[in-house]
Amino acid sequence: MTDSLRRIAVIGGSRIPFCRSNTVYSEKTNLDMLSGAIEGLVRRFGLDGLKIDEVVGGAVTTHSKDFNLAREALLSTSLSPLTPGTTLQQACGTSLQAALMLGAKIATGQIECGIASGSDTTSDPPITFGRKFAQRLVKAGAARSAKQRLRAFRGFRPSELKPVLPANQEPRTGLSMGGHCERMAREWAIPREEQDQLALESHLKAARAYNDGFFDRLVQPWGGVTRDNNIRADSTLEKLAALKTAFSKGPEATLTAGNSTPLTDGASAVLLASEEWAEKHDLPVQAWLTGGRTAAVDFVQDEGLLMAPTIAVSELLERMGLALQDFDYYEVHEAFAAQVLCTLKAWESPDYCRDRLGRDEPLGVIDREKLNIHGSSLAVGHPFAATGARILGTLGQIIEDAGGGRGLISVCTAGGMGVAAILEKA
């Protein structure tokens, strides 16, 4: 332990290519992908055989067999098997929250280094039986005689065998995330055209970044794939405008498959460390993780499900003594184009900033040229728990390539939560 807080170094990130669900990774599991992402980090930074103080990560869509996914994944890599692993889950904020937790331990001297990670697949969903039939199986398994086993199935109906598929909806409201975002888009009057424009920009930026070699260091070939397969370099506003709405019908509906993230499989990882550990292992520091904040909204009582980042960012800025305009880069997770635009509009709103954020003045406008400069989730995809580490690794690389700067991260999550963080290097 230390009497004073230490700086938290972001050494860099690595991930496997993100792929649309039920395509290239249809036979892969979270364990496969998370192991691949961590092994890519090992190769990038020469960590073979090294004992890392802690690997923290997780997945949103998991099986009961995926106990302590982080530990099992690292045991499938060339890291030292003496490395501890901790599994957590905070929906789409999982791996960014993992980085903040590891950062706190590094800052206070509890550990010297750690890996934040995340993985998700909807190609390998946990398909189960309904509770009634599951309870029959439990009773049959505990039975001590054939008669008791038969008794467990008394009154059985074939309909009990109907499989239960994981639902992409909020358990408290029954609405999908897209359904909630449709409500946000209407509340904030976000036109379809602006959503499509943001989606187009994301795809074109990501395609350009790949062509320029930006992702060569961040994305490790894996599973026969070398790049994200959702990016549409040939997308146009006309093509996007032709798509039907996906979550609601009628003239007010605006969200489509083109301006929403697709279901995606993938995994990512980021290495963090103390300054001393980085120097000892001759690893340059990309940037310093200087702040983080988590917030939540009461979406059950009609607050926008994905608006919590507006609060997390506001509170983080207040604690850090910064203005929204004090950044060179803004990495805002694009769950939906509408959600990004609602966030930006809320920060510009005097009423929202006064009534919800408790501010005398609005946070204001950001320079959109600094927003997601290499594309984001609408283009590369969104494997839920992997997105935070993907963004953290991307921003660290941006700051290193630029020779310095300050960047803001904003991630919305299911359950009405938001996670924010700041990276910087002079």
VEXGUMI-451699 format. One line per field, with one value per residue (C-alpha): residue number from 1; residue in three letters; x, y, z. Coordinates in steps of 0.25 Angstrom, whole numbers, plus 5000, padded with zeros to 4 digits. Last residue first. Layout:
<nuros>
seq <- NUM, ...
type <- ALA, ...
c1 <- X, ...
c2 <- Y, ...
c3 <- Z, ...
</nuros>
This chain:
<nuros>
seq <- 426, 425, 424, 423, 422, 421, 420, 419, 418, 417, 416, 415, 414, 413, 412, 411, 410, 409, 408, 407, 406, 405, 404, 403, 402, 401, 400, 399, 398, 397, 396, 395, 394, 393, 392, 391, 390, 389, 388, 387, 386, 385, 384, 383, 382, 381, 380, 379, 378, 377, 376, 375, 374, 373, 372, 371, 370, 369, 368, 367, 366, 365, 364, 363, 362, 361, 360, 359, 358, 357, 356, 355, 354, 353, 352, 351, 350, 349, 348, 347, 346, 345, 344, 343, 342, 341, 340, 339, 338, 337, 336, 335, 334, 333, 332, 331, 330, 329, 328, 327, 326, 325, 324, 323, 322, 321, 320, 319, 318, 317, 316, 315, 314, 313, 312, 311, 310, 309, 308, 307, 306, 305, 304, 303, 302, 301, 300, 299, 298, 297, 296, 295, 294, 293, 292, 291, 290, 289, 288, 287, 286, 285, 284, 283, 282, 281, 280, 279, 278, 277, 276, 275, 274, 273, 272, 271, 270, 269, 268, 267, 266, 265, 264, 263, 262, 261, 260, 259, 258, 257, 256, 255, 254, 253, 252, 251, 250, 249, 248, 247, 246, 245, 244, 243, 242, 241, 240, 239, 238, 237, 236, 235, 234, 233, 232, 231, 230, 229, 228, 227, 226, 225, 224, 223, 222, 221, 220, 219, 218, 217, 216, 215, 214, 213, 212, 211, 210, 209, 208, 207, 206, 205, 204, 203, 202, 201, 200, 199, 198, 197, 196, 195, 194, 193, 192, 191, 190, 189, 188, 187, 186, 185, 184, 183, 182, 181, 180, 179, 178, 177, 176, 175, 174, 173, 172, 171, 170, 169, 168, 167, 166, 165, 164, 163, 162, 161, 160, 159, 158, 157, 156, 155, 154, 153, 152, 151, 150, 149, 148, 147, 146, 145, 144, 143, 142, 141, 140, 139, 138, 137, 136, 135, 134, 133, 132, 131, 130, 129, 128, 127, 126, 125, 124, 123, 122, 121, 120, 119, 118, 117, 116, 115, 114, 113, 112, 111, 110, 109, 108, 107, 106, 105, 104, 103, 102, 101, 100, 99, 98, 97, 96, 95, 94, 93, 92, 91, 90, 89, 88, 87, 86, 85, 84, 83, 82, 81, 80, 79, 78, 77, 76, 75, 74, 73, 72, 71, 70, 69, 68, 67, 66, 65, 64, 63, 62, 61, 60, 59, 58, 57, 56, 55, 54, 53, 52, 51, 50, 49, 48, 47, 46, 45, 44, 43, 42, 41, 40, 39, 38, 37, 36, 35, 34, 33, 32, 31, 30, 29, 28, 27, 26, 25, 24, 23, 22, 21, 20, 19, 18, 17, 16, 15, 14, 13, 12, 11, 10, 9, 8, 7, 6, 5, 4, 3, 2, 1
type <- ALA, LYS, GLU, LEU, ILE, ALA, ALA, VAL, GLY, MET, GLY, GLY, ALA, THR, CYS, VAL, SER, ILE, LEU, GLY, ARG, GLY, GLY, GLY, ALA, ASP, GLU, ILE, ILE, GLN, GLY, LEU, THR, GLY, LEU, ILE, ARG, ALA, GLY, THR, ALA, ALA, PHE, PRO, HIS, GLY, VAL, ALA, LEU, SER, SER, GLY, HIS, ILE, ASN, LEU, LYS, GLU, ARG, ASP, ILE, VAL, GLY, LEU, PRO, GLU, ASP, ARG, GLY, LEU, ARG, ASP, ARG, CYS, TYR, ASP, PRO, SER, GLU, TRP, ALA, LYS, LEU, THR, CYS, LEU, VAL, GLN, ALA, ALA, PHE, ALA, GLU, HIS, VAL, GLU, TYR, TYR, ASP, PHE, ASP, GLN, LEU, ALA, LEU, GLY, MET, ARG, GLU, LEU, LEU, GLU, SER, VAL, ALA, ILE, THR, PRO, ALA, MET, LEU, LEU, GLY, GLU, ASP, GLN, VAL, PHE, ASP, VAL, ALA, ALA, THR, ARG, GLY, GLY, THR, LEU, TRP, ALA, GLN, VAL, PRO, LEU, ASP, HIS, LYS, GLU, ALA, TRP, GLU, GLU, SER, ALA, LEU, LEU, VAL, ALA, SER, ALA, GLY, ASP, THR, LEU, PRO, THR, SER, ASN, GLY, ALA, THR, LEU, THR, ALA, GLU, PRO, GLY, LYS, SER, PHE, ALA, THR, LYS, LEU, ALA, ALA, LEU, LYS, GLU, LEU, THR, SER, ASP, ALA, ARG, ILE, ASN, ASN, ASP, ARG, THR, VAL, GLY, GLY, TRP, PRO, GLN, VAL, LEU, ARG, ASP, PHE, PHE, GLY, ASP, ASN, TYR, ALA, ARG, ALA, ALA, LYS, LEU, HIS, SER, GLU, LEU, ALA, LEU, GLN, ASP, GLN, GLU, GLU, ARG, PRO, ILE, ALA, TRP, GLU, ARG, ALA, MET, ARG, GLU, CYS, HIS, GLY, GLY, MET, SER, LEU, GLY, THR, ARG, PRO, GLU, GLN, ASN, ALA, PRO, LEU, VAL, PRO, LYS, LEU, GLU, SER, PRO, ARG, PHE, GLY, ARG, PHE, ALA, ARG, LEU, ARG, GLN, LYS, ALA, SER, ARG, ALA, ALA, GLY, ALA, LYS, VAL, LEU, ARG, GLN, ALA, PHE, LYS, ARG, GLY, PHE, THR, ILE, PRO, PRO, ASP, SER, THR, THR, ASP, SER, GLY, SER, ALA, ILE, GLY, CYS, GLU, ILE, GLN, GLY, THR, ALA, ILE, LYS, ALA, GLY, LEU, MET, LEU, ALA, ALA, GLN, LEU, SER, THR, GLY, CYS, ALA, GLN, GLN, LEU, THR, THR, GLY, PRO, THR, LEU, PRO, SER, LEU, SER, THR, SER, LEU, LEU, ALA, GLU, ARG, ALA, LEU, ASN, PHE, ASP, LYS, SER, HIS, THR, THR, VAL, ALA, GLY, GLY, VAL, VAL, GLU, ASP, ILE, LYS, LEU, GLY, ASP, LEU, GLY, PHE, ARG, ARG, VAL, LEU, GLY, GLU, ILE, ALA, GLY, SER, LEU, MET, ASP, LEU, ASN, THR, LYS, GLU, SER, TYR, VAL, THR, ASN, SER, ARG, CYS, PHE, PRO, ILE, ARG, SER, GLY, GLY, ILE, VAL, ALA, ILE, ARG, ARG, LEU, SER, ASP, THR, MET
c1 <- 5004, 4996, 4981, 4970, 4957, 4946, 4931, 4921, 4906, 4895, 4880, 4880, 4886, 4899, 4903, 4918, 4925, 4940, 4947, 4961, 4972, 4985, 4998, 5008, 4996, 4999, 5000, 4987, 4980, 4985, 4980, 4967, 4966, 4970, 4959, 4949, 4951, 4952, 4938, 4932, 4936, 4924, 4914, 4920, 4917, 4920, 4932, 4923, 4911, 4921, 4931, 4938, 4952, 4950, 4939, 4936, 4947, 4941, 4928, 4934, 4926, 4914, 4910, 4911, 4898, 4899, 4895, 4897, 4888, 4890, 4875, 4868, 4879, 4886, 4873, 4867, 4880, 4880, 4894, 4898, 4885, 4886, 4900, 4894, 4881, 4890, 4898, 4886, 4880, 4892, 4890, 4899, 4909, 4919, 4924, 4939, 4942, 4956, 4964, 4956, 4954, 4941, 4933, 4939, 4948, 4950, 4952, 4941, 4931, 4935, 4933, 4919, 4915, 4921, 4913, 4900, 4900, 4905, 4892, 4884, 4882, 4869, 4863, 4856, 4842, 4840, 4846, 4857, 4862, 4876, 4889, 4904, 4918, 4930, 4945, 4957, 4972, 4975, 4989, 4993, 5001, 5011, 5024, 5027, 5041, 5037, 5043, 5038, 5024, 5024, 5029, 5018, 5007, 5000, 4988, 4987, 4975, 4966, 4956, 4946, 4936, 4922, 4912, 4897, 4897, 4898, 4887, 4887, 4886, 4877, 4867, 4863, 4853, 4839, 4830, 4823, 4818, 4825, 4835, 4848, 4854, 4850, 4851, 4864, 4863, 4869, 4882, 4884, 4882, 4891, 4902, 4910, 4921, 4931, 4921, 4928, 4921, 4932, 4943, 4957, 4967, 4958, 4962, 4958, 4968, 4976, 4980, 4973, 4980, 4993, 4988, 4976, 4982, 4987, 4982, 4972, 4967, 4965, 4958, 4948, 4945, 4943, 4934, 4926, 4924, 4921, 4910, 4904, 4904, 4897, 4887, 4883, 4883, 4873, 4864, 4861, 4864, 4853, 4858, 4846, 4844, 4858, 4858, 4845, 4852, 4864, 4855, 4850, 4864, 4868, 4856, 4844, 4839, 4840, 4847, 4853, 4860, 4860, 4869, 4862, 4870, 4863, 4854, 4852, 4838, 4839, 4828, 4819, 4820, 4812, 4816, 4806, 4815, 4829, 4835, 4827, 4835, 4848, 4842, 4837, 4851, 4857, 4866, 4861, 4871, 4873, 4858, 4855, 4865, 4859, 4845, 4850, 4855, 4842, 4835, 4845, 4845, 4856, 4869, 4876, 4889, 4893, 4905, 4903, 4900, 4914, 4921, 4935, 4942, 4955, 4963, 4977, 4985, 4998, 5005, 4994, 4990, 4998, 4986, 4987, 4988, 4976, 4968, 4972, 4968, 4954, 4954, 4959, 4948, 4938, 4942, 4941, 4927, 4921, 4912, 4905, 4912, 4918, 4929, 4939, 4952, 4965, 4977, 4991, 4998, 4995, 5006, 5001, 5002, 4987, 4976, 4978, 4975, 4961, 4957, 4961, 4953, 4941, 4939, 4928, 4924, 4917, 4904, 4904, 4907, 4902, 4907, 4922, 4933, 4946, 4957, 4971, 4980, 4994, 5000, 5010, 5018, 5020, 5018, 5015, 5023, 5014, 5007, 5008, 5001, 4991, 4987, 4986, 4976, 4968, 4968, 4965, 4953, 4949, 4950, 4943, 4932, 4929, 4932, 4924, 4917, 4929, 4929, 4915, 4904, 4906, 4913, 4928, 4938, 4952, 4960, 4965, 4977, 4980, 4991, 5000, 4989, 4997, 4990, 4998, 5000, 4992, 4999, 5001, 5004, 5000
c2 <- 5063, 5050, 5048, 5038, 5041, 5031, 5030, 5019, 5019, 5012, 5009, 4994, 4993, 5001, 5015, 5017, 5031, 5032, 5046, 5048, 5057, 5060, 5054, 5050, 5048, 5034, 5031, 5039, 5031, 5018, 5020, 5024, 5011, 5003, 5009, 5008, 4993, 4991, 4997, 4990, 4976, 4974, 4976, 4971, 4984, 4985, 4992, 5002, 5005, 5003, 5013, 5021, 5025, 5040, 5036, 5051, 5061, 5067, 5068, 5079, 5079, 5088, 5092, 5087, 5095, 5106, 5107, 5092, 5082, 5071, 5067, 5081, 5091, 5082, 5077, 5092, 5098, 5087, 5086, 5074, 5068, 5069, 5062, 5050, 5050, 5050, 5038, 5030, 5033, 5027, 5014, 5007, 5017, 5018, 5032, 5034, 5049, 5054, 5067, 5070, 5082, 5086, 5078, 5087, 5081, 5082, 5067, 5065, 5074, 5067, 5053, 5058, 5063, 5051, 5041, 5049, 5049, 5035, 5031, 5035, 5021, 5017, 5030, 5034, 5028, 5023, 5009, 5017, 5023, 5027, 5022, 5027, 5022, 5031, 5030, 5039, 5040, 5028, 5032, 5030, 5021, 5018, 5011, 4997, 4994, 4984, 4991, 5005, 4999, 4994, 5007, 5015, 5006, 4997, 4995, 4985, 4985, 4974, 4971, 4961, 4958, 4954, 4964, 4967, 4979, 4994, 5003, 5013, 5003, 4993, 5004, 5014, 5025, 5022, 5034, 5031, 5017, 5004, 5001, 4994, 4991, 5003, 4999, 5002, 5011, 5023, 5015, 5012, 5026, 5032, 5023, 5011, 5006, 5005, 4996, 4991, 4979, 4969, 4974, 4971, 4960, 4947, 4932, 4931, 4941, 4953, 4963, 4976, 4988, 4989, 4988, 4996, 5010, 5004, 5015, 5006, 5001, 5015, 5019, 5008, 5012, 5026, 5023, 5013, 5024, 5035, 5027, 5024, 5039, 5042, 5032, 5037, 5051, 5047, 5039, 5052, 5053, 5060, 5058, 5051, 5044, 5039, 5035, 5027, 5020, 5017, 5010, 5001, 4999, 4994, 4984, 4987, 4977, 4988, 4983, 4971, 4980, 4973, 4965, 4952, 4939, 4927, 4918, 4905, 4899, 4885, 4889, 4889, 4874, 4874, 4867, 4864, 4855, 4856, 4857, 4845, 4836, 4840, 4836, 4823, 4820, 4822, 4832, 4844, 4857, 4857, 4855, 4867, 4876, 4871, 4874, 4888, 4890, 4886, 4897, 4907, 4907, 4900, 4907, 4913, 4920, 4927, 4923, 4932, 4944, 4945, 4954, 4956, 4966, 4970, 4978, 4973, 4977, 4983, 4987, 4983, 4989, 5001, 5011, 5016, 5001, 4997, 5008, 5006, 4991, 4995, 5006, 4996, 4986, 4997, 4999, 4984, 4983, 4996, 4989, 4980, 4982, 4968, 4963, 4952, 4952, 4945, 4942, 4940, 4928, 4921, 4930, 4936, 4927, 4927, 4917, 4919, 4934, 4930, 4921, 4932, 4942, 4933, 4931, 4920, 4920, 4906, 4914, 4920, 4934, 4946, 4958, 4955, 4957, 4963, 4965, 4959, 4962, 4963, 4958, 4947, 4947, 4934, 4942, 4956, 4962, 4974, 4970, 4955, 4956, 4965, 4955, 4944, 4953, 4954, 4940, 4935, 4944, 4938, 4924, 4926, 4934, 4922, 4920, 4912, 4924, 4932, 4935, 4938, 4936, 4949, 4960, 4960, 4967, 4965, 4960, 4970, 4977, 4989, 4998, 5002, 5010, 5015, 5019, 5029, 5027, 5032, 5035, 5027, 5014, 5000
c3 <- 4913, 4914, 4917, 4918, 4925, 4928, 4928, 4931, 4930, 4935, 4932, 4933, 4920, 4918, 4913, 4911, 4911, 4909, 4909, 4903, 4907, 4898, 4895, 4884, 4874, 4872, 4887, 4889, 4878, 4883, 4897, 4891, 4884, 4896, 4905, 4894, 4892, 4907, 4909, 4897, 4901, 4911, 4900, 4887, 4880, 4865, 4857, 4850, 4859, 4871, 4868, 4856, 4856, 4860, 4870, 4873, 4871, 4858, 4866, 4874, 4886, 4890, 4904, 4918, 4920, 4931, 4946, 4947, 4955, 4945, 4944, 4945, 4941, 4931, 4925, 4925, 4919, 4908, 4901, 4909, 4907, 4892, 4892, 4900, 4891, 4878, 4884, 4887, 4874, 4867, 4875, 4884, 4879, 4890, 4892, 4890, 4890, 4887, 4889, 4902, 4910, 4904, 4914, 4925, 4935, 4950, 4952, 4961, 4953, 4940, 4946, 4951, 4937, 4930, 4939, 4938, 4923, 4923, 4930, 4918, 4912, 4919, 4917, 4930, 4930, 4944, 4941, 4935, 4948, 4944, 4948, 4949, 4949, 4949, 4945, 4945, 4942, 4933, 4928, 4914, 4904, 4914, 4908, 4913, 4918, 4928, 4940, 4934, 4933, 4947, 4952, 4945, 4951, 4941, 4932, 4920, 4912, 4906, 4896, 4892, 4880, 4875, 4871, 4870, 4861, 4866, 4862, 4851, 4839, 4846, 4847, 4858, 4854, 4857, 4858, 4845, 4849, 4854, 4865, 4867, 4854, 4844, 4830, 4822, 4810, 4817, 4820, 4805, 4801, 4812, 4807, 4811, 4802, 4814, 4822, 4834, 4840, 4837, 4847, 4842, 4841, 4842, 4841, 4856, 4860, 4854, 4865, 4865, 4872, 4866, 4851, 4855, 4851, 4837, 4828, 4821, 4835, 4840, 4826, 4828, 4842, 4838, 4827, 4836, 4847, 4837, 4831, 4845, 4849, 4836, 4838, 4852, 4847, 4836, 4845, 4853, 4868, 4875, 4889, 4894, 4881, 4881, 4895, 4893, 4881, 4890, 4900, 4889, 4884, 4898, 4897, 4906, 4916, 4927, 4939, 4931, 4921, 4907, 4898, 4902, 4905, 4899, 4907, 4901, 4900, 4907, 4917, 4905, 4905, 4918, 4931, 4941, 4949, 4944, 4958, 4962, 4952, 4959, 4972, 4967, 4961, 4974, 4982, 4975, 4975, 4960, 4958, 4967, 4959, 4946, 4950, 4955, 4941, 4935, 4943, 4942, 4926, 4919, 4915, 4903, 4908, 4895, 4886, 4874, 4884, 4888, 4898, 4903, 4913, 4918, 4928, 4930, 4943, 4948, 4961, 4971, 4984, 4983, 4984, 4970, 4964, 4972, 4967, 4953, 4954, 4958, 4947, 4937, 4941, 4940, 4925, 4923, 4928, 4923, 4913, 4924, 4937, 4939, 4948, 4947, 4955, 4950, 4958, 4951, 4956, 4943, 4937, 4924, 4912, 4910, 4913, 4928, 4925, 4920, 4932, 4942, 4934, 4932, 4947, 4944, 4930, 4931, 4935, 4922, 4918, 4911, 4918, 4919, 4928, 4932, 4942, 4941, 4954, 4958, 4945, 4946, 4933, 4925, 4912, 4914, 4902, 4900, 4887, 4889, 4903, 4898, 4887, 4897, 4905, 4893, 4889, 4903, 4903, 4890, 4893, 4907, 4901, 4892, 4877, 4867, 4861, 4861, 4846, 4844, 4855, 4861, 4853, 4855, 4864, 4861, 4873, 4882, 4888, 4897, 4902, 4913, 4921, 4933, 4946, 4954, 4968, 4980, 4993, 5006, 4998, 5000
</nuros>
